[in-house]
Amino acid sequence: MNSTIYGSDLGAPWYYTSAHSLIPGIQDKYLSLASPIIMYWTVSLFFHLLDNYSQYPPFSWMDVERYRIHESEEMKSKNKVTPREVLGAVIFQQVIQTIAGYWWLPDDAHHSTTMSLAEHVQAMQGYAPSVLRVLQVVLGDVTAARLMKNYGNHLLYWVYWWTVPTFQILLAFFVIDTWQYFMHRLFHVNKFLYRHFHSVHHRLYVPYAYGALYNHPLEGFLLDTTSAVLAEIISRSNVRQTTLIFGFASAKTVDDHCGFSLPWDPLQFLYRNNARYHDVHHQTYGLKYNFSQPFWIHWDIILGTRWDKPNRPLAAEKRALALTEAKRQAGSPSPSTDSNLSEDSGVALEVNKED
């Protein structure tokens, strides 16, 4: 079997390029450093426009006001920091992250994406013994040998080009989630850490998109920067994978703080850890819940920190409830508001005073 050269006649997948950089003239290392910043401000700009121009097309056509989590006035009255201060703190944190990444990430000449296709085919051969062993354990020696003889090319191709890279990316997400959950929770449990560091982020009682990375610089380094470094080390991702991982994580973090519960937002549709889920954590009643960020909620479920009560009403729902209550107290007939309330509002004509 060792004399067999697998995958040599299958070429490379669509995403492979032999170019030394994805964008001519820009090292992949620099693209990896830029991707989270580009994604952060691109997604933030979209939600900033959504927040400030929701009454104008095309946003008005989407009826986005129906999905606003908090009234716009709440941001001014309840948040304890100005947008300008948030902007400065976020830019400062991104400068720190970029410097740390520049120091940590290897130059392009030292990562595997500069390998030629022939070198990748050679590296693919190293997976053959492991694939054979797995097949032997699952299917037995005879069937495993037959599969490797007849389909070894395709098996190695899919393992090398798709299974392993996908696993690396998912593992990186898991590492980021795990590190940030336990560090985030520690910054809440430890009163000193909360009072002097994490309380900075919670000055945003009403989160908004570009405030996602508004943190104390030390906390930002320990949670965000360190989790990214650990994810890259443990998953053994190359610099092009980190471009995808860091960029996606940045966009997801912004989306989680966007202030809208949008049913057509793919990130909110695919992830239970979304804007409405994380908004609970920013409220006084939810400070001890929903620590998970930015991808999955498994640690909240396993460790019992998931907010399991019904969601509070959205801004439009609270207005409808308040109107109904006012009409009831005035003694006039109140129209049914059932069609205007989301099924998971979890309240029966009750406006939460704390919101």
N, C-alpha and C positions, 0 to 999 in steps of 0.2 A: 504493500500500500504506500510505503514511503516514497517509492519511485514515481507514483502518480502525481501529475501536476494538475491540481484542481483549479477551475475558474479561469484558466488561461484563454479559453475561447468564448467567454461570455461578455467580455468588455467590462464597462463600468456603468454604474447607475447614472440617472439623469443629473444628479446633484454634483457629481464629481467633475472637477476641472483640473487640468494639469498646470494651469497658470499658477505662478508663484504668489499671486494675490487675487482676491475676488474682484477688487476694483483696481484697475491699472494705476500704478503710481502711489497707491496707499497700502502700506503694510497691513496684513491681516491683524496684527497685534493692535494697531491703532484703530482699526475698524471695530475690534472687540471692545476697546475702551470707549469708543464713541457711541456704539449701538444703544446702551442703556440710557445715555443722555438724550440721544435723538428720539428714542421711543418715549421717554418720559415727557419731553416737552411737546412732542407731536400729539400724543394722547391728551395731555393736559390742555393744549390749545383747543382741541375739539370740545372738551367738556366745559372749558371756559366760555366758548362761544355758545354752547348749549345752555349754560347757566344764565348768561346775560342777554341772549337774543332768542329765547325760547318762544317769544310771541311773534317772531318773524319767520317767513319761509326760509329754508325748507323745514326748520324745526317745528314750526306751528303745525305743519301737515302731519307730523309724527305724534302730535298731542303729548309732547314731552312733559308739560306741566302736570299731567295726570300721574307721572311717575317720580316726581320730585319727593325726596325723603323728608326734607325740612323746608320750611318757608325761607325765602331769601333774607327776610328781616332777622331771622334767628342767627344767621352768620355774624351779623353786625352786633347784635345785642348780647349773644352768649359767648362768642369766641373771645379769648383773652389775649389775642395777638393780632396785629394788623397784617394784611396781605403783603405789605412791603417787607415787614420783618420776616415773614414766612419765605418770601422770595429770596432774600439774602441768605437765610440759613440753609435753604435747599441748595443754592449755588455753591455755598461754602462746603457743604457735605459732598457734593459731586466733585469738587476740586480735590478733596481728600481721597475719595474713591479712585479718581483717575490717577493720582500720584501713586497710590498703593498698587493699583493695577499695572501701571507702567513699570514699577519696580519688580512686580511678581511675575507677570506673564513673560514667556520666552520670546526672543526675537523670531522672526519668520524662518530663519535658516535652521532653527532648532526644533521645529515641530513637524509632525507626521504629514501634514497636508502638502508639504513640498515634495513628497515621495512621488516617483513616476508610477505609471500604471503597472509596469513590470515589477517594481518593488512592492506594490500592494498585492499583486498576485503571489509573490514570494512570501509575504507576510501571512497571506491567507492560508498557506500550507500549515502554518503552526496551529491552526484551529482543528485540523483533521483528527488528531488523536483524541482531543476532548469530545468532538462531535461523535466519533466512533464509540467512545466509552459510554456516553449518555444513551446512544441507541442500543448498546449491548445491555445496559441495565434495564431499559424500558422494554425492549423487544426481543432480547436474546441474541446470542452470537451469530447464528446463521442468518437471521433476518437483517441484522445490522450490517453484516458483511455484504449481503445482496443489495441493500439500499445504497451503501457507499459505492459499490461497483457500478450500479445503474444510475444513481442520482447524486453521487458525490459532488459533481460540479455545481449543481443547483443548490444543494444543501449548504455547501461552504460559501457560495456566493451570497445566499440570503443571511447566513449567520454573520459573515464578515461585514457586508455592506449595509444591512438593515437591522438585524436583531441586536448586535452588540452596540452600534451607535444609539439605537432607540433606548436600550437599557441604560446606557451611560447618561443620556439626557434625563430619563425618569429618575435615575439614582441621584443625579444632581438636584433635581426638584425635591426629592425626599430629604436629602441632606440639608438643603436650605430650610425646608419646612421644620425639620426636627430641631436644628440649631436655633432658629428664630422662635419656635414655640417655647422652648425651655428657657431661653434667655429673656424673652418677653415676659413670661410668667414670673421669672426671678425678679425682674424689675418692678413687678407689682407686689410680690410677696414681701420683699425686703423694703421696709419703709424708708431707709436711707436712700436706696437706689431710686425709689419712686419719687421721693421728695426732691432730690437734687438732680435727677436726670430724666426719668421717663415722664414726669409731670409736664415737661416741656411739650411733648407731643400731644398731651391731653388738654393743652390750652385750646386746641381745636375741638370744641364740643360739637360743632357742626363741621364735619370734614368737607374738604373740597379737593379737586383733582391735584393741583400742583402743590398742595400741602402734604402729599403722601410721605415725603421724606423730610418733613419738618421734625427734627429731633435735636436733642443735645448732641454736639459733635462726637463725644465719647460713645454715647449709646449708638449713634449711627455707625461708627467704626466697628463696635463690638457685634451689633446685630447684622447689619447689611454687608459691610465690607468683609468681615470675617466669615460669614456664612458663604459668601461667593468664593472666597479662597478655599475653604474646606470642600465645597462642592466640586471645584475644579480638581483638587488633589484626590479626593476619594473616588470620584467617577472617572478619573484619568481622561478627561475630555481634552480634545485638542483645541487650538485657539479659534477655529471656525465654529466648533460646537459651542464654545463659551460666548461667541457673538450671538448665537441664537438664544442660549440659556439666559444670559444677562439681559438681553433686549426684551425677551418675553417676560421675564420676571419684573422688569421695570414697568412695562405696560400693564401687567396684571396688578401691581401695587397701586398705580395711579387709578385704575378702574375701580379698585376696592374702596377708594376714597372719593369717588366722583360725585356722590350726593344724589344719584338717581338710581332707581330700581327699574332698569329697562328690560323688558321681556325680549327685545330683539337684539340686545347686546350679546354677542357670542360668548364672551368671557363670563357674563353673569348667567347665561343659559346653561353653559357646560359645567360651571363650578358652583357648588353650594357655598363655598367660601367667596362671597361676592360683596357688593357694596352694602346691601341691606344687612347681611350677616355681620360685617365688620362695624357697621354703624352702631349696632347694639353695644359693642365694646367701648365706644366713645361716649356713651351716655352714663350718667351716674349709677343707674340701676344695673348696668352691664359691665362694670369695670372688672369684675371677677370672672367674666365669661368670655368666650370666643377669642382666645389668645392666638389661635392658628392664623398663620400668614406665610406666604401669600397664596398657596395653591389648594391644599386639601385640608379637611377638618378631622382627620383620623385621630390626632392626639387629643383634641377636645372631646371626642366621643369616648376614647379609651379611658381618659383620666377624669371624666365627669365634669368638664368645664364648658360644655356646650350649653348655650342658652336654649332651653327646651320649652319655654313658654311661647304663646302665640306672639307673632310680630305686632309691634305697635302700628297704628295707622300711618299711612303716607300723608303728606301735607294736604293733598286734595281731599283725602278721606276725612281728615280732622276738620277741615272746613265744612264738609257736608254734615258731619256729626254735630258740630257746633251749631249750624243752622237749624238742624232738626231739633236740637235741644232748646234753642231759643224759641222756636215756634211752639214747642210743647209747653214751655213755661208761659208763653203768651196766651195759651189756650186755643190757638188756631190749629186746624187740621194740618198734620205734617205729611208731606208726600213721602212715598217709600224711597229710601236711599239704597236699597239692597243692590240695585244695578250699578251703583257708583262705588261700592265698597269691594275691596278685594276679598277673596275667600279666606285669606289667611290673616286678615286684620286682627282677628281674635278678640274683638271687643264688641260689646252690644250697647251702642249709643253711649259710649263713655270716652271722654277726651282725657288723655293722660296729662295731668297738670304739669308733670315733670318735664314733658317735652315742650 
